[in-house]
Amino acid sequence: MSFIHKLPYEWQVGLRYTRAGKGSSERGGNGFISFISLISVAGIALGVAALIIVLSVMNGFQKQVTDRMLSVLAHIEVFDASGSMPDWQAKAKEAIRNPAVRGAAPFVETQGLLLRDGVMRPSVVRGVLPGVEDQVSSVAQQVRAGSFDALKPGSFNIVLGYALARALGVGLGDKVTMVLAQGQITPAGIVPRTRSFNVAGIFEAGHFDFDATLAFVHVEDAQRLERLPAPSGLRLRIANMREAPEVAAELKKTMSGDLTLRDWPKLNANWYAAVQTEKKMMFIILTLIIAVAAFNLVSSLVMTVTDKQPDIAILRTLGSSPASIMKIFMIQGAVVGLLGTLAGVGMGVGVALNIDVIVPFIERLLGVEFLSKDIYVFSTVPSDLHWPDVYIIGIVSVLLSFAATLYPSWAASRVKPAEALRYE
């Protein structure tokens, strides 16, 4: 005896109704109902697949942007309450004792205006130590012209982002004037402090906000500009950037001194919150596609209930309870929803994992380019599949499908045998 024959009769009848309609002209079934059920399965599958693919692409873009941001930003920044950190080497050793920390480097950060031939651009000037900066960022590998090692103490060399250099119209060997926010008091009043720098390098991080505003100088030169006796603090890189808040909390407890720690989600709170909100809204919008497809089951099951009223009446006369009748049609709808969900998950995961092959194929086939290299930073469509997203989408789809079965199943349980068999 097969597995299905061992199931309760509600399951046997519900599964049989799910398959009903194939060869319906020979058995007197309603092929149109089966067609509607097939459309419901296809609709749920497409909705689930679309949601998985879109969220994976959004995750891919978020990961690409985050990686480019963190190529010049630190995962965690550590500041001393005194305003400077003379013992930064000792603090770096304390931080590296944490197994999650991979590197530490001192820094000084200030804001100012860069001038060149009447052109003025706001900038964030970061003083770094070139010998250890590669432990916390990749900016040295992103230098397109010149050398990051040209940042020597006392040389007052500067490395500019490519967009900032282009806006100022400068190249290697040119001079730019930095105007600092802090002024100096003179007999004539408060006069802005200025300093001339030699352009020793141009980098491209791939993130326009940083390429258009960020500049690097040697940490000792930055200390002179800010009149600090030591670096402002430390920049840390950790093994898993997603664990930055947790690692920062641990370091706060283990490191000595009156320290303030800021992780990268806090440093980029507005951008991070905007991305998360956009992802949630996209999830809600695309879930409506699944909801529409799932509630197509309502019409399919209502038609099935109408078509199967004689069967329902016979089952009732044989002793089936209203709850059993309701269970039959709930099983039928749930199976349709489950089939659609499984098909959609398989399709969505397959596309998300192979989008780097599928998108170029479509571009060659149609002769189009979705992401032009001349306009966008990314020339390929990225994808980053998160399995928790897949699980949540699958569960939501099954729950919506199950909810769609409730009214038709309840209506089936209310069928009166005498009225249903009156004209049979």
Disulfide bonds with the S-S distance in Angstrom:
none
